[in-house]
Amino acid sequence: MKKTILKILLITGILLIALVWYMREAYVIFTPKLTTNGITSVVNVNNDFNNRLIIVLSYYDIPFKKKNGSIFIKRKLDDDIELVASYTRKAMDDNWIKSHK
């Protein structure tokens, strides 16, 4: 009886760890965000933004996928709002893009 319960707990623990790992490594659509005075807001961007974002992500060796005109990044990166805001600012900055092409 105790061995069965231990096996069930072990299997459940392994499955939970695998699920958490999968969720953090899954790709999600990059949503441009900026933070001002601690408030985060989603930014409306033009059509060229994705091309500029690819330059930024490539410069920092950030893995991404491009699908159907959208850029996908790993969920664990998307969870870091400050980093997403930094990449958004750089993709919108003409001087940064020109100096890093």
Phi, psi and omega in degrees: 000311180295323179295322179295316179296318179297320178296316179298316179296319179296313180296317178299317179298316179297317179296320178295317178297316179297320180295314179298315179299314180299315182297323180285330182268352180292153180265139178231159179294133176291123176249114181296127182225150173229151177243134177224121180052041177080001180255127180262134177225148177279139185255135171278130184236163180273179184295333183280350185303315183299321177297321179289322178297322178299321177298315181296309182297321179294320179301320182267010180055042178269123179293136178211164176231145177247124182213128178053038177081004179247154176257131178247135176236166179292144182304321182296329175287318180298332179289340180270089187299320180297320180290319176299318178296321178296315178295323177297313179301316181294320179293335180270351185269109181302318181295318180297314181297315180298322183277352183238013179287000000 
